[in-house]
Amino acid sequence: MATDLEHLCGVMPGLIADDDLDVMCDLIDSHPDIETRWINAARVAVGRAGGRDWWWTVNLARHALGTWIYINGLLLHHQVNSKQLALADWLDACYALYWQNGDDESRLKLDFKLNMRPKGVATPMSKQQTRQMMAEFAAN
């Protein structure tokens, strides 16, 4: 995941079994939007592995990697080895350390930063917003 946090292209190769590589190569030619499909599949995988929305997982991973020496040192000091944890648990440990070692302002900034969706990612509408939009469309 850390190799390309923008497109998450490092996620998919690890999820494709060797027996399926030929099928995946055939898909490249058969679907003009295959890159978008792979990015979306990688986002789903990252979200599930992280136990949260994919962008939150990516944002925290980016933040932790940017302060790797600090965060990894603290985690190791607490006997938390990143190579032995599931991604969701590692993220929880990182978040807890950032939260514990920050003041109210830095916690708010962290939460704001983690919840920011990347450019171009739509905010899902509520059921009420969807109904209202459909009613407005029907009225026109």
C-alpha positions, 0 to 999 in steps of 0.5 A: 500500500505504501508504494503508491498511496494515490492509486494503491497500485501496490495492493492488487498484485498481492491479491492476485493469485499466480493462476489468475494472472493471465485472466487479469492480463486479458481484462486489461484489453477487454475493459477500457476502464480497468484502471478505475476498476482496479483502483476501486477494488484496491480501495475496497480492500484497503478499507476492509483491511483497515477496518474503516473508510479507505480514505481514513486508512490511507490518510493515517498510513500516509501520516504514520509513514511521514513520521515513521521513525517517531511512530515506529519507535514509540510502537516498538517501545510499547512492544508493538511490532508492525510486522506482526499486526493486522493493518487495522490493529496497527492503525489503531495503535498509531492513532492511539499514540497520536491521540495520547501524545497530542493536545486538543488542537492537534487531535482536532487537526489529526481527525480533520486530516484523516477524514479528508476525502481525496480530490474527486471522491464524491461524498455519498448522499443520505437517503433523504438527499437522494429522494429530494434529488429524485423528486426535483428531477421528476418535477422538471 
